[in-house]
Amino acid sequence: MYHIIINPASRSGKASKIWQKQIEPALQREDISYRAYFSQKAGDVARIARSILNACEEIPLRLIILGGDGTVNEALQGMTDTSRILLGYIPTGSSNDLARDLGLPKNPLAALDLILHSGLPMSMDLGTVTYPDGEMRRFAVSCGIGFDAAVCEEALRSKIKRTMNRLGLGKLTYLGIALRQLFASRAVSATLTVGDGSPVSIGNMLFVACMLHRFEGGGFMFAPDASADDGILNLCAVGDLSKLFILFALPTAFKGKHYRFRGITPYEASVLTIETTQPLWVHTDGEVYRRSRRIEVSCERRAIRILR
């Protein structure tokens, strides 16, 4: 039995058609036993995932996500016991950084075929962000505080983004938002503490990205050396750069060449703390829920199995 969580709004509503016209007919042709669950509003995917785990005793519990990185992220919030899950992923989002790093097929039917027939389980790390009040959020790809999270927050509520996505020009939306956020941002200082090490000061911090995989933001290779199963977070800390210089430095991250610039610094850690002089937006896999002046980030090694 396959349990399939579908976010019909993914890819500006195209995910619903992908399910109806491609995935469901393929399952029926192959006489595959499945149950489909559809999200309708924010929080539904986490609630559905939690209810599936509570109601089913199957080991492994075969769970398929049809949606984007944000759908996977929301599902993680409802997974009380990831060790029971064998995860399949049919990527239909706008960024698809998880699929990009794992080498999953872009074609939905090819992704389904891999899940049903040829995919091999890989044990993958998961990260957790913990806020000062004890709230926790898991992530599969990356988390970040500062500029990258602020771009995600504005994009998530942007009406223009939905229109541009329908036209296949979603990345232009992010570019426009990123430029606006860059020049509107104010100087913020931060302190980064890696494990039990001494605190490191980051003056005029733009952002710190904590990466489990190599890519975030639709293809920025902020962590070219990241491995998805080594129990290590690869950090990209950006600060002490002029805004004009950042315009030239950040595009080099598409090829993972950004560390040649002074002010862009890599770190590695399994546990870390970031404190800032004022509250900043925080994202987990591009999903943004709140601001904070302090976050603790940790990595759980090989916490979930995914087919690839």
ZAGU-540217 format. One line per field, with one value per residue (C-alpha): z, y, x. Coordinates in steps of 0.001 Angstrom, whole numbers, plus 500000, padded with zeros to 6 digits. Example, Ala and Ser with C-alpha at 12.3 -4.5 7.8 and 13.67 -1.06 7.14 Angstrom:
BEGIN
z: c(507800 507140)
y: c(495500 498940)
x: c(512300 513670)
//
This chain:
BEGIN
z: c(500000 499020 500893 498588 499851 497039 497173 494271 494454 493715 490518 490450 490345 487712 490289 490362 486619 486924 489462 487490 484012 484686 488143 489059 485626 485817 489264 488034 484923 487086 489638 492456 495847 497038 499029 498044 500403 499214 501051 500856 503123 505116 507798 506032 504865 508394 509769 507056 507574 511332 510879 508467 510909 513796 511868 510036 511553 508317 508440 506233 505692 502004 501745 498494 498366 495204 495547 496051 498668 500834 500724 501880 504636 505873 505823 508014 510712 511032 510969 514572 513704 510499 511029 509922 506628 503149 501274 497586 496049 492825 492538 491165 492869 491505 493135 493548 495213 496999 493713 492038 494583 494729 490944 490908 487520 486527 484600 486999 485389 485486 489165 489827 487951 490095 493267 492189 490425 490357 493255 496002 499595 500735 504368 504418 507122 508574 510293 513130 513984 517631 518723 522184 523190 522418 519077 516631 512860 510790 507347 504572 502354 504250 506721 506784 508670 507153 503486 501933 504377 503776 500025 500651 502970 500428 497583 499527 499777 496331 493885 491087 491779 491081 487762 486765 487707 485324 482591 483536 484714 488464 488900 487630 490566 492997 491255 491584 495232 495986 494552 496523 499746 499253 498977 501635 504240 507227 508816 511344 513307 514270 516438 515164 517612 516010 518400 521535 519729 520377 519055 515687 515006 511609 511003 508605 508156 505044 505796 507111 505217 506940 504234 504268 500467 497957 496575 497790 496268 492925 492158 494254 495110 498499 499786 496960 499374 501207 501584 502387 504795 506703 509760 509022 508244 505698 506451 504104 506121 504201 505779 505660 501947 500232 498598 495210 495608 496660 493284 491619 494194 494637 490989 491231 493763 490893 490138 493757 493186 495792 498474 496518 497867 501238 503446 502237 504621 504896 508218 509178 512256 513550 516094 515996 517360 515535 517439 515750 517002 515767 514806 511276 509142 509345 506656 506597 503031 501813 504202 506484 509699 512065 512911 515624 517156 518080 516569 517358 514415 514607 512243 512749 510694 508337 509936 507003 503995 500557 497222 494543)
y: c(500000 503442 506513 509536 513120 515536 519302 520288 523920 523020 524501 527022 524329 522124 519388 518624 517921 515874 513666 513341 512859 511070 509607 508173 506536 504966 503526 502119 500593 498744 497748 499414 499612 503214 505820 509490 512468 516068 519215 522258 524822 525523 522906 520170 518223 517989 516944 514306 512884 512670 510925 508377 507453 507207 505072 502708 500074 499190 498922 500340 502839 503731 507451 509429 513230 514932 518593 520833 521164 523082 520156 517782 520244 520465 516676 516398 518457 515698 512743 511613 508583 508971 505623 503852 505712 504831 508105 508597 512063 513280 516871 519410 522585 525692 525136 521349 521603 518283 516484 518378 517191 513598 513335 512524 512652 515869 513917 512887 509477 508744 509710 507381 504530 504973 504808 501721 499720 500887 503228 502233 503443 506062 507081 510883 513436 515745 519073 520790 524481 525209 528638 530229 529344 525669 525513 523174 522768 520074 520569 518292 520656 523756 526448 530038 533295 536752 537752 534354 533844 537393 536717 533478 535240 537943 535416 533212 536057 537508 537539 538317 535050 532954 534721 534414 530712 530080 531697 529669 532804 532228 532800 536369 536993 535818 537992 541099 540385 539619 542946 544847 543017 543509 547277 547633 545549 547209 546337 543518 541888 538226 535752 532211 529478 526172 523227 523909 526367 530034 532481 534061 537600 538403 542113 543457 539945 539290 535679 532342 529257 525872 523227 519480 519358 521333 523550 525973 528795 527087 526082 528198 525786 527326 524068 522398 519894 518918 515254 514272 511469 512526 514071 517448 520845 522876 526568 529512 532730 536014 539342 542341 542839 545949 545570 546397 543721 541156 541668 540317 537614 535828 534746 532770 530530 528867 527175 526925 529482 532042 531159 532899 536186 537532 537867 534594 531914 528161 526336 522768 521639 519091 521624 525434 528598 531872 535078 538390 541955 542162 539614 538257 535948 532245 529670 525878 524502 527864 527892 530945 531131 533573 535952 535293 536746 533327 529863 526561 524236 520547 517600 514078 511650 509267 509995 509017 506723 508098 506287 507597)
x: c(500000 501264 500051 500247 500018 499211 499559 497256 498422 502039 503471 500611 497969 499596 500242 496527 496529 499730 497960 494738 496207 499496 500096 496692 496112 499598 498865 495574 497139 499659 497013 498983 497281 497269 495388 495475 495238 494824 495861 493609 495228 498377 498969 497006 500051 501493 498122 497679 501176 500592 497252 498738 501490 499038 496546 498892 501158 502940 506744 507987 505203 505448 504744 504855 504883 503636 504528 507538 510253 507779 505341 508074 508955 505382 505066 508160 506452 503839 506230 506510 508667 510670 512434 509225 508971 510173 509745 509087 509116 507512 508795 506319 507552 509232 512652 512963 516375 515922 515263 518111 520662 519370 519197 515487 513727 511983 509367 506554 506005 509729 509785 506853 508538 511642 509540 507607 510306 513910 514591 517015 516559 519041 519316 519188 519973 517330 517883 516031 515690 514887 513634 514112 510528 511137 509288 511014 510854 512499 514026 515262 517278 518352 517438 518547 518276 518404 518304 517457 514579 513285 513195 511273 508814 507988 507765 505345 502824 503521 500597 503031 504890 501804 501276 504933 504968 502081 504170 507236 509067 509008 512738 512350 510029 512693 515284 513146 512333 515978 517133 514511 515316 519049 518872 516168 518020 519650 522979 522677 525467 525462 527327 527847 528794 529755 529508 531529 533796 534356 531741 532511 531298 529778 529520 526892 525497 523415 522459 523632 522449 522673 522773 522127 522225 524250 521476 518840 516818 516286 519869 522247 525068 525790 527329 529283 530849 527657 526743 523162 524066 527194 525515 527099 525578 527540 527180 527451 527869 527714 528667 530984 530366 529077 525673 527131 529802 527185 525474 528609 529414 526074 525570 528823 527035 525163 528502 529650 532437 531346 533897 536637 535222 536245 533179 531601 532772 532112 531728 530827 528913 526442 525121 525303 523743 523124 522295 521518 521169 517565 514870 515245 513118 514000 513173 513160 513238 511946 508971 508885 506846 508481 511299 513841 516987 518314 518126 519782 520311 521159 521523 520188 522221 520407 517051 514805 515001 514177 514023 516392)
//
